[in-house]
Amino acid sequence: MKIVVLDGYTLNPGDLSWAELESLGECVIHDRTPLDDVDEIIRRIGTAEIVLTNKTPLDRRVLEQCPSIKYIGVLATGYNVVDVDCAREKKIVVTNIPTYGTASVAQFAIALLLEVCHHIGHHSRAVHDGRWASNADFCFWDYPLIELDGKTLGIIGCGRIGQSTGRIAQAFGMNVIAFDAMREVGTELNGIKFVALDDVFEASDVIALHCPLFPSTKGIINRENIAKMKDGVIIINNSCGQLIVEEDLRAALDSGKVAAAGLDVVSTEPIRADNPLLGAKNCIITPHISWAPKESRARLMQIAVDNVDAFIKGRPINVVNG
């Protein structure tokens, strides 16, 4: 079978191997494909029967013009880049990559929180700039330093990643509560207490977002819900940028209602120069790299190959449009 990878660079910038995928068929791998050039997307797919994409959109226009496609493998957990309804109509199997990055994403959520608490990068730069050598005292700090022991972490969306983040937070001595649409309020799992959403907003010193993007969660961090939060709350988001109304978070950061935010995702990626959070107070932003440790990407690669192999053998797995 002919296989084409439309945008493989972020998964494999050179430290992994495509050899297992290449063993499954005639394989063409593109590092990047212009996201807004439908004609080029169609040209690159050509007569391929198997298409792998990460962020290159495969909408109805593309699927209508590429009748050879039998399988689409999304190189991520989220699959909104594919018109799954159209794919279903055309009997195209669509798969995703579940559970590959649980440890990495949870670890990064805590890394964002610790950076908010200590601003280690800033203080290291200050030392290298000579400020410690010329300081009158034996130490200095430019931001309030925060101890997490005894504080409450509220998790919105407590699946595998949320639970992993909760376990790490418990090791710091934090109390962990969570809201999850699939969990009954009042229940408990491994020390994580499930509460109503408003209870998360009202009781948490830190709020971590680990929920998928649904109509019910889009813009869940907004002016109205921020008003319910404690003064000085910290918000962590390495799930999906569209969970936050960015103008509302900017206003809350600048007013001090929200003390700080640690974000690995924004509403439009790459970030636009006019994103309101770029000028916000106490806002740490990283370029969507929670998923990117080599160990995590290697798992993603293996699951992607397994998905393709299973499809070729007539036993597809991880199907999202069945």
Phi, psi and chi 1 to 4 in degrees:
 res  aa     phi    psi   chi1   chi2   chi3   chi4
   1 MET       -  149.9  -76.3 -168.3  172.0      -
   2 LYS   -85.4  129.4  -68.7 -174.8  177.4  179.9
   3 ILE  -121.2  134.3  -57.2  169.0      -      -
   4 VAL  -129.4  133.3   62.4      -      -      -
   5 VAL  -104.9  120.3  179.2      -      -      -
   6 LEU   -83.1  -31.2  -68.7  171.9      -      -
   7 ASP  -152.1   77.7   49.2   -1.0      -      -
   8 GLY   -92.6   -4.2      -      -      -      -
   9 TYR   -66.3  -43.6 -176.0   81.2      -      -
  10 THR   -65.9  -34.2   51.6      -      -      -
  11 LEU   -68.8  -44.4  168.4   57.2      -      -
  12 ASN  -136.5   85.9  179.7   18.2      -      -
  13 PRO   -77.7    6.5   28.2  -33.7      -      -
  14 GLY   131.2   -7.4      -      -      -      -
  15 ASP   -98.0    0.0   55.9   -7.1      -      -
  16 LEU  -119.6 -178.5  -59.3  175.7      -      -
  17 SER  -125.9  140.2  171.8      -      -      -
  18 TRP   -91.2    6.1  -66.6  105.6      -      -
  19 ALA   -58.1  -42.3      -      -      -      -
  20 GLU   -64.5  -40.1  -78.4 -164.3   62.2      -
  21 LEU   -65.8  -42.4 -178.5   66.9      -      -
  22 GLU   -63.6  -24.9  -69.3  169.1  -28.5      -
  23 SER   -73.3  -12.2   71.8      -      -      -
  24 LEU   -92.5   -9.8  -62.1  176.6      -      -
  25 GLY   174.2 -174.5      -      -      -      -
  26 GLU   -76.0  110.6  178.7 -173.2  -23.5      -
  27 CYS  -117.4  129.5 -164.8      -      -      -
  28 VAL  -119.7  127.5  176.1      -      -      -
  29 ILE  -118.5  121.2  -62.2  166.0      -      -
  30 HIS  -103.5  134.4  -60.0  -78.8      -      -
  31 ASP   -64.7  -44.4  -79.3  -13.5      -      -
  32 ARG  -145.9  151.3  -57.2  170.8 -175.4   86.1
  33 THR  -132.4  133.9  -66.8      -      -      -
  34 PRO   -56.1  124.2  -23.2   33.4      -      -
  35 LEU   -69.8  -27.2  -57.1 -175.7      -      -
  36 ASP  -104.9   10.5   57.0   -5.5      -      -
  37 ASP  -108.0   87.5 -169.2  -22.4      -      -
  38 VAL   -60.5  -40.7  174.3      -      -      -
  39 ASP   -61.2  -39.6  -69.5  -22.1      -      -
  40 GLU   -71.0  -38.1 -178.8   61.8   11.6      -
  41 ILE   -59.5  -46.3  -65.4  169.9      -      -
  42 ILE   -62.7  -42.7  -67.7  168.7      -      -
  43 ARG   -62.2  -42.8 -172.5 -169.4   71.3   78.4
  44 ARG   -69.1  -34.1  -69.1 -169.8  177.7 -170.6
  45 ILE   -67.9  -43.9  -67.8  171.6      -      -
  46 GLY    54.4 -123.1      -      -      -      -
  47 THR  -103.0   18.9   58.2      -      -      -
  48 ALA   -64.4  141.3      -      -      -      -
  49 GLU   -94.0  -25.1  -63.6  139.6  -61.8      -
  50 ILE  -121.3  124.1  -67.4  174.1      -      -
  51 VAL  -123.9  128.9  178.6      -      -      -
  52 LEU  -112.1  132.2  -58.6 -174.8      -      -
  53 THR  -139.5  149.0 -179.2      -      -      -
  54 ASN  -105.9  -65.0 -168.5  -34.6      -      -
  55 LYS  -119.4   -5.5  -64.2  -65.1 -178.6  -73.1
  56 THR   -70.6  120.9  -56.4      -      -      -
  57 PRO   -73.3  136.5   25.0  -32.1      -      -
  58 LEU  -119.0   87.3  -60.0  177.6      -      -
  59 ASP   -95.5 -174.1   59.7   17.0      -      -
  60 ARG   -59.7  -37.6 -177.6  173.1  -69.1  -88.0
  61 ARG   -58.6  -43.5  -66.6  172.1  -62.6  169.5
  62 VAL   -68.4  -46.5  173.3      -      -      -
  63 LEU   -65.9  -32.6  -59.8 -175.0      -      -
  64 GLU   -67.2  -31.8  -66.7  -78.6    1.0      -
  65 GLN   -94.0   -1.2  -65.3  -61.8  -46.7      -
  66 CYS  -127.0   71.3  -62.3      -      -      -
  67 PRO   -68.9  -11.3   24.3  -34.1      -      -
  68 SER   -76.9  -17.0   61.7      -      -      -
  69 ILE   -64.6  128.4  -61.2  176.7      -      -
  70 LYS  -115.7  -19.4  -64.9 -178.7  174.1   61.5
  71 TYR  -149.8  136.1  169.2   91.8      -      -
  72 ILE  -123.7  122.6  -64.0  170.0      -      -
  73 GLY  -108.2  117.1      -      -      -      -
  74 VAL   -85.9  127.1 -178.8      -      -      -
  75 LEU   -86.9   48.3  -61.5  172.3      -      -
  76 ALA  -166.5  173.1      -      -      -      -
  77 THR   -80.3  -46.0  -57.9      -      -      -
  78 GLY   -73.8  142.9      -      -      -      -
  79 TYR  -128.8   26.4   48.1   88.3      -      -
  80 ASN   -72.6   -5.3   59.4  -46.4      -      -
  81 VAL   -76.8   -9.7  -63.7      -      -      -
  82 VAL  -111.7  136.0  178.1      -      -      -
  83 ASP   -76.6   88.5 -174.0  -26.7      -      -
  84 VAL   -68.7  -28.2  -67.8      -      -      -
  85 ASP   -67.1  -44.2  -67.3  -30.5      -      -
  86 CYS   -64.6  -41.7 -179.0      -      -      -
  87 ALA   -60.4  -40.8      -      -      -      -
  88 ARG   -62.6  -43.5 -172.4 -179.1  -62.4  109.6
  89 GLU   -56.9  -38.1  -68.5  171.2   18.5      -
  90 LYS   -92.5    6.9  -64.5 -178.4  174.4  -61.7
  91 LYS    60.4   35.3  -57.5 -171.4 -174.6  -48.8
  92 ILE   -92.5  125.2  -61.0  170.0      -      -
  93 VAL   -76.0  130.7  172.2      -      -      -
  94 VAL  -119.3  128.7 -178.6      -      -      -
  95 THR  -123.3  162.1   68.6      -      -      -
  96 ASN  -129.9 -173.7   73.3  -22.7      -      -
  97 ILE  -119.4   95.5  -47.3  -71.0      -      -
  98 PRO   -85.8  152.2   31.2  -32.8      -      -
  99 THR    63.4    9.7   70.6      -      -      -
 100 TYR   -73.2  -27.9   73.4   93.4      -      -
 101 GLY  -115.2   21.1      -      -      -      -
 102 THR   -54.4  -53.7  -60.6      -      -      -
 103 ALA   -65.2  -42.5      -      -      -      -
 104 SER   -65.7  -43.0  -65.8      -      -      -
 105 VAL   -70.8  -40.8  176.1      -      -      -
 106 ALA   -62.9  -43.4      -      -      -      -
 107 GLN   -59.6  -40.8  176.0  179.9  -53.6      -
 108 PHE   -70.7  -35.4 -158.4   91.0      -      -
 109 ALA   -58.3  -43.2      -      -      -      -
 110 ILE   -70.4  -34.9  -63.3  -61.7      -      -
 111 ALA   -61.8  -41.5      -      -      -      -
 112 LEU   -61.7  -43.2  -73.3  169.8      -      -
 113 LEU   -62.9  -44.0  176.7   56.2      -      -
 114 LEU   -65.8  -35.1  -68.2  176.0      -      -
 115 GLU   -65.9  -40.5 -178.4   65.1   13.5      -
 116 VAL   -60.1  -40.4  165.5      -      -      -
 117 CYS   -72.9  -29.3  -69.9      -      -      -
 118 HIS  -127.7  -17.2  -59.2  -69.0      -      -
 119 HIS    49.2   51.4  -68.0  -89.3      -      -
 120 ILE   -61.9  -43.1  -70.0  171.7      -      -
 121 GLY   -59.9  -45.2      -      -      -      -
 122 HIS   -61.1  -47.3  165.6   85.1      -      -
 123 HIS   -70.1  -31.8  -71.9  107.4      -      -
 124 SER   -64.4  -43.4  175.5      -      -      -
 125 ARG   -62.3  -38.6  -74.4 -169.6  -61.8  -86.5
 126 ALA   -62.2  -40.5      -      -      -      -
 127 VAL   -63.7  -46.6  170.0      -      -      -
 128 HIS   -65.5  -24.1  -74.2  -78.7      -      -
 129 ASP   -81.2   -1.5  -71.7  -16.9      -      -
 130 GLY    97.0    3.3      -      -      -      -
 131 ARG   -70.7  -31.1  -71.5 -176.9   53.5 -160.6
 132 TRP   -73.8  -42.2 -163.4   15.6      -      -
 133 ALA   -60.1  -30.2      -      -      -      -
 134 SER  -102.1    9.3   61.5      -      -      -
 135 ASN   -81.0  142.4 -160.4   60.3      -      -
 136 ALA   -74.0  -22.5      -      -      -      -
 137 ASP  -110.6  168.4  -58.4  -53.6      -      -
 138 PHE   -76.9   -9.5   76.1   92.1      -      -
 139 CYS  -154.4  165.7   69.2      -      -      -
 140 PHE  -156.6  157.8   68.8   92.8      -      -
 141 TRP  -147.4  146.1   56.5   91.7      -      -
 142 ASP  -103.6   -9.8  -66.9  -29.1      -      -
 143 TYR  -131.1  155.0  -67.0   87.4      -      -
 144 PRO   -59.7  134.6  -21.4   32.2      -      -
 145 LEU   -98.3  136.0  -55.3  179.7      -      -
 146 ILE  -118.9  129.3  -59.7  167.8      -      -
 147 GLU   -95.5  133.0 -177.2  178.5  -86.4      -
 148 LEU   -89.0  -22.6  -67.0  173.3      -      -
 149 ASP   -54.7  126.8 -176.7   54.3      -      -
 150 GLY    88.1  -10.0      -      -      -      -
 151 LYS   -84.2  165.2  -68.7 -174.7  168.9   57.9
 152 THR  -107.3  125.4  -63.7      -      -      -
 153 LEU   -99.2  125.4  170.0   66.8      -      -
 154 GLY  -107.7  123.4      -      -      -      -
 155 ILE  -106.2  129.3  -59.9  170.7      -      -
 156 ILE  -105.5  109.3  -60.7  177.4      -      -
 157 GLY    94.9   95.8      -      -      -      -
 158 CYS  -118.3   61.4 -159.3      -      -      -
 159 GLY   -85.4 -147.6      -      -      -      -
 160 ARG   -58.7  -45.9  -68.1 -177.4 -178.8   89.1
 161 ILE   -68.9  -45.0  -64.7  172.3      -      -
 162 GLY   -59.6  -42.3      -      -      -      -
 163 GLN   -65.0  -39.2  -69.1  170.6   41.8      -
 164 SER   -65.8  -41.9 -176.6      -      -      -
 165 THR   -60.9  -41.4  -61.1      -      -      -
 166 GLY   -61.4  -41.4      -      -      -      -
 167 ARG   -63.1  -40.5  -74.3 -166.8  -63.7  -88.2
 168 ILE   -65.8  -42.9  -58.5  170.9      -      -
 169 ALA   -62.2  -37.6      -      -      -      -
 170 GLN   -61.7  -33.2  -72.7  168.2  -22.5      -
 171 ALA   -66.1  -23.3      -      -      -      -
 172 PHE   -85.5   -0.6  -73.9  110.1      -      -
 173 GLY    89.4   14.2      -      -      -      -
 174 MET   -82.1  148.7  -61.1 -171.8   77.8      -
 175 ASN   -84.5  134.8  -54.3  -51.6      -      -
 176 VAL  -120.1  124.0 -177.9      -      -      -
 177 ILE  -121.2  162.3   60.4  175.3      -      -
 178 ALA  -153.9  151.3      -      -      -      -
 179 PHE  -116.6  131.0  168.4   78.9      -      -
 180 ASP  -145.3  129.5 -170.0  -71.1      -      -
 181 ALA   -60.7  -21.4      -      -      -      -
 182 MET   -94.4    1.1  -55.5  -58.3  -68.1      -
 183 ARG  -118.2  141.1  -62.0  -82.2 -179.2  175.4
 184 GLU   -78.1  132.1 -175.1  177.8  -10.6      -
 185 VAL   -59.1  135.2  171.2      -      -      -
 186 GLY    99.2  -11.5      -      -      -      -
 187 THR   -87.0  171.6   59.8      -      -      -
 188 GLU  -142.8  144.7 -172.9  171.7  -34.3      -
 189 LEU  -140.4  115.0  177.7   65.7      -      -
 190 ASN    51.2   41.4  -63.2  -36.5      -      -
 191 GLY    84.8   -4.1      -      -      -      -
 192 ILE   -92.1  121.4  -60.8  173.9      -      -
 193 LYS   -95.0  128.7  -60.6  175.5 -178.0  177.0
 194 PHE   -91.5  127.7  -70.0   90.9      -      -
 195 VAL  -131.9  173.8  -59.4      -      -      -
 196 ALA   -69.6  155.9      -      -      -      -
 197 LEU   -57.8  -44.7 -179.3   59.1      -      -
 198 ASP   -62.4  -30.0  -82.2   -6.1      -      -
 199 ASP   -66.8  -36.6  -70.6  -25.7      -      -
 200 VAL   -62.1  -46.8  169.3      -      -      -
 201 PHE   -61.4  -40.9  -68.6  139.2      -      -
 202 GLU   -82.3  -30.1  -66.3  166.6    7.0      -
 203 ALA  -101.1  -13.8      -      -      -      -
 204 SER   -87.2  139.0  -59.4      -      -      -
 205 ASP   -84.6  -29.5  -59.9  -66.6      -      -
 206 VAL  -133.0  134.9  179.7      -      -      -
 207 ILE  -118.1  125.9  -67.0  175.2      -      -
 208 ALA  -114.7  130.2      -      -      -      -
 209 LEU   -96.4  121.3  -57.9  178.3      -      -
 210 HIS  -135.7   27.1  -73.8  -53.9      -      -
 211 CYS   -99.3  154.1   52.6      -      -      -
 212 PRO   -70.0  166.0  -10.4   24.0      -      -
 213 LEU   -86.8  110.1  178.8   64.8      -      -
 214 PHE  -125.6  166.0  -66.6  131.6      -      -
 215 PRO   -52.8  -34.1  -29.8   36.3      -      -
 216 SER   -75.3  -18.6   59.7      -      -      -
 217 THR  -109.5  -13.4   59.4      -      -      -
 218 LYS   -60.2  126.4 -175.9  175.8 -177.7 -179.9
 219 GLY    66.8   28.2      -      -      -      -
 220 ILE   -66.7  -26.0 -163.0  168.2      -      -
 221 ILE   -94.6   98.5  -57.4  -59.7      -      -
 222 ASN  -137.0  177.5   55.3   43.0      -      -
 223 ARG   -55.0  -44.7 -174.8 -173.4  -50.4  -87.7
 224 GLU   -64.6  -45.4  179.0 -178.3   -8.4      -
 225 ASN   -74.6  -31.7  -72.8  -25.4      -      -
 226 ILE   -62.0  -36.5  -70.4  170.7      -      -
 227 ALA   -62.0  -24.6      -      -      -      -
 228 LYS   -79.7  -15.2  -58.4  171.7 -174.2  175.4
 229 MET   -81.2  161.6  -61.0  175.6 -169.3      -
 230 LYS   -61.6  146.4  -70.3 -177.6  176.6 -178.6
 231 ASP   -63.4  132.9  -67.5  -15.7      -      -
 232 GLY    85.5   16.3      -      -      -      -
 233 VAL   -65.0  153.0   67.0      -      -      -
 234 ILE  -109.8  135.7  -64.0  167.5      -      -
 235 ILE  -117.6  130.2  -65.7  174.7      -      -
 236 ILE  -119.5  130.0  -57.3  -63.8      -      -
 237 ASN  -139.7  110.4 -175.7   20.3      -      -
 238 ASN  -129.8   37.6   60.6  -24.3      -      -
 239 SER  -106.8  -68.9  178.7      -      -      -
 240 CYS  -153.6  129.8  176.8      -      -      -
 241 GLY   -62.3  -30.9      -      -      -      -
 242 GLN   -76.1   -0.3  -65.8  176.8   32.7      -
 243 LEU   -71.1  -15.5  -60.3  172.9      -      -
 244 ILE  -116.2  133.3  -67.7  175.4      -      -
 245 VAL   -81.7  103.3  178.8      -      -      -
 246 GLU   -65.8  -35.1  -68.9  170.1  -25.7      -
 247 GLU   -63.5  -37.8  -65.1   82.9   -2.3      -
 248 ASP   -69.8  -39.3  -67.1   -4.6      -      -
 249 LEU   -66.8  -39.7  178.8   57.2      -      -
 250 ARG   -57.6  -46.0  163.6   70.6 -176.3  -95.3
 251 ALA   -63.1  -39.9      -      -      -      -
 252 ALA   -69.9  -35.6      -      -      -      -
 253 LEU   -67.6  -44.4  -75.3  163.2      -      -
 254 ASP   -68.2  -29.8  -72.3  -10.8      -      -
 255 SER   -82.8  -17.8   72.1      -      -      -
 256 GLY    92.1   -4.9      -      -      -      -
 257 LYS   -56.1  -46.4  171.6   67.1  177.8 -178.0
 258 VAL   -98.8  120.9  174.2      -      -      -
 259 ALA   -69.0  -38.2      -      -      -      -
 260 ALA  -165.6  158.8      -      -      -      -
 261 ALA  -134.9  141.8      -      -      -      -
 262 GLY  -120.5  114.9      -      -      -      -
 263 LEU  -127.2  134.3  -48.3  173.2      -      -
 264 ASP  -111.7    0.9 -172.6   45.7      -      -
 265 VAL  -141.5  149.9  -71.7      -      -      -
 266 VAL  -136.1  174.6  -67.6      -      -      -
 267 SER   -67.2  -36.0   59.1      -      -      -
 268 THR  -125.7  127.4  -59.0      -      -      -
 269 GLU  -126.6  135.7  -62.4  174.7  -11.5      -
 270 PRO   -57.8  157.4  -20.8   32.4      -      -
 271 ILE   -60.8  141.1 -164.7  168.1      -      -
 272 ARG   -84.0  150.3  -68.5  164.9   52.2  106.7
 273 ALA   -63.1  -23.0      -      -      -      -
 274 ASP   -97.8   13.3   61.5   -6.5      -      -
 275 ASN   -60.5  126.8 -172.9  -63.0      -      -
 276 PRO   -62.4  -22.9   20.6  -32.2      -      -
 277 LEU   -75.1  -16.3  -66.6  171.0      -      -
 278 LEU   -65.0  -26.7  -75.1  173.3      -      -
 279 GLY  -104.9    9.6      -      -      -      -
 280 ALA   -78.7  154.0      -      -      -      -
 281 LYS   -71.5  142.9  -67.8 -178.7 -179.6  177.4
 282 ASN    50.8   47.5  -60.9  -31.6      -      -
 283 CYS  -123.6  111.4 -172.9      -      -      -
 284 ILE   -93.0  128.1  -66.0  165.9      -      -
 285 ILE  -129.2  127.3  -54.5  174.6      -      -
 286 THR  -116.6  159.3   52.4      -      -      -
 287 PRO   -88.8   58.6   32.3  -36.0      -      -
 288 HIS    54.2   60.2 -159.7  148.2      -      -
 289 ILE  -120.7    9.7   53.3  174.4      -      -
 290 SER   -56.5  -34.9  -62.6      -      -      -
 291 TRP   -83.7   -6.4   69.6  -73.9      -      -
 292 ALA   -93.3   -1.6      -      -      -      -
 293 PRO   -54.1  148.2  -28.8   37.0      -      -
 294 LYS   -57.4  -39.0 -176.1  177.1 -179.6 -179.0
 295 GLU   -61.1  -41.2  -63.7   87.9  -13.8      -
 296 SER   -67.8  -43.6  178.1      -      -      -
 297 ARG   -66.5  -34.5  -71.2 -176.3  -68.9  106.5
 298 ALA   -63.7  -39.4      -      -      -      -
 299 ARG   -64.1  -42.1  -74.4 -169.0  -66.7  -88.7
 300 LEU   -59.5  -47.0 -166.7  161.8      -      -
 301 MET   -57.9  -45.4  175.4   76.5   81.9      -
 302 GLN   -65.5  -41.3 -171.2   59.8   58.5      -
 303 ILE   -65.3  -38.9  -64.5  169.4      -      -
 304 ALA   -61.6  -43.7      -      -      -      -
 305 VAL   -64.9  -43.2  170.4      -      -      -
 306 ASP   -61.7  -39.1  -68.2  -16.7      -      -
 307 ASN   -60.8  -46.4  -75.9   -8.6      -      -
 308 VAL   -64.9  -44.9  172.5      -      -      -
 309 ASP   -60.1  -43.3 -173.5   43.7      -      -
 310 ALA   -64.5  -38.4      -      -      -      -
 311 PHE   -64.1  -46.2  168.9   75.4      -      -
 312 ILE   -59.3  -35.2  -67.9  171.8      -      -
 313 LYS   -81.9    0.1  -69.0  174.7  177.3  175.2
 314 GLY    83.5   15.1      -      -      -      -
 315 ARG  -130.6   66.3  -60.5 -173.0  -63.1  -88.0
 316 PRO   -61.6  144.3   19.7  -31.0      -      -
 317 ILE  -124.8  162.7   57.2  175.6      -      -
 318 ASN    55.4   37.3  -62.6  -41.4      -      -
 319 VAL   -79.0  133.3  176.7      -      -      -
 320 VAL  -107.7   -6.9  -61.3      -      -      -
 321 ASN  -127.1   32.8   69.2  -29.8      -      -
 322 GLY   -72.8      -      -      -      -      -
